[in-house]
Amino acid sequence: MNANLYALFASRFPQDRSACCIETHDGLYYTWNDLDRATAKIANLLAGLKLPRDARIAVQVEKSPEALMLYLATIRAGYVYLPLNTAYRAAEIEYFVTNAEPAVVVCSPQNFGWVSQIAFKSGTKHVFTLGEDRQGSLLQRAALQSNSFDTAHREPGELAAILYTSGTTGRSKGAMLTHDNLASNALVLQEYWRWQPGDVLLHALPLFHVHGLFVASHGALLNGSKMIFLPKFDAAEVLRRLPRATVFMGVPTYYVRLLAEPGFGREVCANMRLFVSGSAPLLMDTFNEFRRRTGHTILERYGMSETTMLVSNPCDGERVGGTVGLPLPGVSVRVVKGDGSPCPAGEVGDIQVKGPNVFQGYWHMPEKTAEEFTADGYFKTGDVGRFDERGYLSIVGRSKDLIISGGYNVYPKEIESFIDELDGVVESAVVGVPHPDFGEAVTAVVVLKPDARISEPEIVAALKSRIANFKVPKRVLFVPELPRNTMGKVQKNLLRERLVNT
């Protein structure tokens, strides 16, 4: 049996292949035949490059149906997909390309100049472009290929994707996910979230993230469901298309912004079956107001780049606000004390997980991989939480300093290193402060040299030229010194408290 993830999707395509698979914001329709033929053409192009069996295909392009097809073609051809956030800049891309050593890099046409320089310097032999308007060398070359392709045979444990996720040291780690990791999770979610014939997914999430690429897209593909594709989240556009959809997935920021729309309420949601939220904590105010306005209860769930989805509120049972729900079927989740013993209900501890969805380890980091797993095979998530008496899990915080802003992970150490390099800066500390829209707002606290004249706008401008915009602090504050404990460690908890109260 072929364990290739694409083979699983293809086995679930609707009987009528002429039916609409993807409808775009600007009125284009792609049938299931279009999807199959386009992925075949791109797969043939990649296979014709005579790449190694485990070749990585690194992709940094804007969201489009063709971008999704490139992902599907990559796994169909048996290669390893490496999605990269479209906001990443040169220093970040250079690290990923150097570390992952991709055989192929695909970027936006406007970025070809600097991306290709980095790629070729790192030994990548093939660089293609793919624009959101169906332009670029990838599609030009693929157009010449055959529109049939025998999906490459892959074993369950072979790699399908590498997702980079940073550590608090600032050094990014590539989480290796297999065909079986992704397939097992997609199959469980299809059943757990009760995907139904006729479901239509309104897709407003980015494609470089677990939520949009694996959770949302995989769900629709596995169910043979039509997707209404929006290039990005726009509350007014979502409002306009909700009456024709049944499933919507978003980060808490999306729901906050929908609630800010005067026309958002029960009428536009009358056809909806399921609203899913994840990637960041959902505030109780948002949870309650959404239910009051629409009559729908948001389903909150919990997952990671290393594990895809782990825990979810039930589709049919009670969805409890402030919790991420119950462990998914086949997934074992435990909350433990520092000595590894289990925490009783209500007690906070470290969250550890085990299951067929849990990744194989970090790319080229065997020692780091070994550190992150217990002797009995549980992955240490780095998150802190507690179970209630009914078995619902609440995420209390993170054992490290991770900030989640607008659904994206932000690692303070990385930003601090850039700030500390600036002339006139002695040191800095970056923390997350509660924010009604983003969940957490990235905030920098900076200590300057006595004669320094650098301002908040200058620091922000310097960072914007070097790192992704979602990592750039929303506020930069200046203090004479950072609070420290007797061991010299910066007390970020005190900084957060002060910032919340100012």
C-alpha positions, 0 to 999 in steps of 0.5 A: 500500500502506498502511504503517500499523503497525496494518494490518501487525498486522491482516494477521497476526491469526489466522484464528480471530478468536474465539481468545484474544488477551489473558488477564488476571491476574484471568481476563478473556479478550479475543478478536482480534475484541474487540481489533479492535472496541475499537481501532475504537471508540477510533480513531473517538473520536479521529478525531471530534475532528478533530485535525491529521494529526500530532496527538500523543496523550500517555498516562500510565496504568497497564498494562491491555489497554485501555491497549494498545488505546489505543496501537493505536487511536492508530496505527490512526487515524494519530496519534502515540503518546506514552507516559509513565512512570506514575511521572512527577510534575508537573514532569516531565509539565509539560515533556513536555506543553509540549514535545510539545504533544499534542492529547489527553492520557489519564491515570489517573482519580486524576491527572485533577486535576493532569494536566488543569491542566497539559494545559489550561494548555499548550493541550491541548484534550482530556483523558480518563481511563483506569483499570486497572479499565476505568473512565474517560471514554475508554472511556465516550465510545468505547462510543458509537462504531462498532466498525468503522474503516478504518485510516488510510493512512500512508506508511512515513516518517510518525511513529507514536510519540515516546519521550522519552529524557533527555540528561546535561544533564537536558533530555529529548529526544523520539525520533521513530519512524516506522511503518517504523522499528517495522514493520521491527524487529518483522518482523526480530525475529519471524524472528530470535527464531523466533516460532512458531505456538502461542507464548504470551507472558507479558507482565509488562513496563510498556507505557510502555517500548520493551521492553514496548510495542514488543518484547514486544507487537509480537512477539505481535501480529505472530505472532498469539500470545496474551498473558498480561497481568500488571499488573506483575512479581510473581515468584510470579505469573510462576512460577504462569503460566510453565507455560502460556507459551512466551516471556518477556521481562524486565529482569535484575531480573526474573531475579534475583527469579525465581531467589530463588523456591524453586520456580523450576526446570526443571519450571515452565520445561518448556514455555518456548521463549525467555527474553529479557533487556534494558534493562540489563546481565545479570550473568554470575552471573545468566546462569550460575545461570539456565542451571543451574537451568532448563536455559534460556540467557537471550537478551540483546539491545541496543536504545535508545529511538531505535532499538528493537532493534539487536543480539541473541544468536541464537535458534538459535546460541550465546548468549554471556554477557556479550555482547548478541550479533550485529547484527540483519539489516539493521542496521549496527553499528560500534565506532569510535575518537575519530577515527572509524576502526574499532576492531579486535576486542577494542578498546573504542570508541564504538558507532554504528548505522545501519538502517531501525529508527533514528529520524528525529531528536529532536522540535523539536531539529534541531541536536541531531539533527544532532550525533548523526549522523555524516556517513555517517548513523550514529547515535552511541549514546553507548554504549561497547563492543567486538566479539570475534573472532566479531562478538559485541558487549559493552557496556562502559559509557556515554560519558555518566553514564547509570545503568540501575536496574531497567531504567529510565534514570536521568540523574544531572544531573536528580537533581543539579539537584533536590538542589542546590536544597535548602536547605543543599546546596552541590553533589551528584554522583549515580552508579550503584553495582553492585547485585545486584537493580537492576543499578545503584543510584542513589547521591547524594553530597552536600556540605552548608553548614557550618551545614546540618542536612538528613538523608538521609531528608529529602533522599529525602522531598523527592525523592520528592515531585518525581521518579519513585521509580526515580530517587530515590537508594537511598543519600545520603552526605555528604562535605566535598568532591567529588573533582575533576581539574585542570580542576575536573570532578567525578571520578565514577569515583573516587566509584564506586570509593570507594562500591563499596569501602565 
